[in-house]
């Protein structure tokens, strides 16, 4: 084996984030498939535009998951034993920051709109919705910047570059998810029209669904933020 391809002593720090991140992504995709099935079965009367949005996001998630599978094959099958493959991002700049940022922004903008609607379209709520949208755009900007630089360099970013871009991307996402979770639960819990229309049991189910979804994404975002802060020169933030 050539010197250029010698396996480094810290190979686990290079390979583990790539493998664990892809496995976690596939696990969450399974959750998403279940959610889409439940939606398609229970909400057949939804507006066509809303259905298009749901299935468009599902398509992007499916594409992202398929590309992450292609990455796994490149890194650990066709590139087995080749360290150069592990340092090559392959399709990950497209499926993780770019597609991921687009999906996040679409979902966050949608929830921002729902918050405004549930609040009775009050002008005072526009500021909150604007803040959520602003954080979402800033987060997407960090993700796109990191992705473009990675594509140009054909290697994973490290050091200060990684920290700035990753922190911008992850922090913006975490703040958006946190604001959305708190706002949606607060509005649904106090929305008398919903409670009268759907009944208390249905209201509890809606709030629980919102809490479960947004708390999970918020937890993942905060975990990724902590990982970037603790390991600024590593790619461990890919795992969550």
C-alpha positions, -999 to +999 in steps of 0.1 A: +000+000+000+014+034-009+024+060+017-004+083+005-030+058+014-017+048+049-046+044+073-042+072+100-044+064+137-075+086+140-094+069+112-123+063+135-127+101+139-130+104+102-152+074+094-175+073+124-193+106+118-199+097+082-213+063+090-234+072+121-248+103+104-260+083+074-275+056+096-293+082+117-306+098+086-320+065+074-337+059+108-354+093+107-365+086+071-384+056+084-402+079+109-410+103+080-424+075+059-448+066+088-458+102+092-465+107+055-486+075+055-506+087+085-511+121+068-522+106+035-546+083+053-562+108+077-561+141+058-576+132+024-596+165+024-566+188+027-561+215+001-543+204-030-515+230-024-509+216+011-507+180-003-482+192-030-461+207-003-461+176+019-452+153-010-426+177-024-408+177+010-411+139+011-396+136-024-367+158-013-362+137+018-362+106-003-337+120-027-315+131+003-316+096+018-308+079-015-278+102-020-266+094+016-268+058+006-246+065-024-221+083-001-220+052+021-213+030-009-185+053-021-168+057+013-171+022+027-177-002-002-160+009-034-135+029-013-130+003+013-095+007+028-089+039+007-085+069+031-088+093+001-124+082-003-131+092+033-118+127+028-138+131-004-173+146+003-187+130-028-225+139-029-227+149+008-225+187+001-256+184-020-277+160+002-268+173+037-265+211+037-282+221+004-312+197+003-314+198+041-314+236+042-341+238+015-363+213+034-358+231+067-366+265+052-398+252+035-410+236+067-401+266+089-417+291+066-449+269+065-450+268+103-444+305+105-474+310+083-495+287+105-485+306+136-497+338+119-530+322+109-536+306+144-529+339+160-558+355+141-534+372+117-526+398+144-500+424+133-482+418+166-474+382+156-458+393+123-426+402+142-423+366+156-430+351+122-404+375+106-378+365+132-384+328+125-381+334+087-350+355+093-333+328+113-343+302+087-327+323+059-295+329+078-293+292+086-298+283+050-271+308+040-246+292+063-255+257+049-252+269+013-219+287+019-204+256+036-217+234+008-203+255-020-169+258-004-168+220+002-177+214-035-150+237-047-123+223-024-135+186-029-128+180+008-145+184+041-139+218+057-120+220+090-110+245+116-125+280+118-142+277+084-161+246+096-170+262+129-184+295+115-205+279+088-217+249+108-225+272+138-245+295+116-264+267+100-271+247+131-278+276+155-303+291+131-321+258+127-322+252+165-336+287+172-362+283+145-374+249+158-375+262+194-395+293+185-419+272+164-424+245+191-431+271+219-453+292+197-474+264+182-480+248+216-490+281+231-514+290+203-530+256+201-535+254+238-552+288+239-571+285+207-607+282+219-621+277+184-600+246+178-609+231+212-646+237+206-644+223+170-623+193+176-628+185+212-603+183+241-590+149+232-582+159+196-566+191+209-543+171+232-533+148+202-525+178+181-504+194+208-486+162+215-478+157+178-465+192+175-444+188+207-430+155+196-419+166+162-405+200+171-389+189+204-371+161+184-357+186+158-348+211+185-330+185+205-310+173+174-302+210+166-290+218+201-270+185+203-253+194+170-245+229+183-229+215+214-208+190+193-196+218+170-187+240+201-168+211+218-152+196+187-147+226+163-121+208+142-141+176+137-170+165+117-189+149+146-218+174+142-228+153+111-240+125+135-270+143+150 
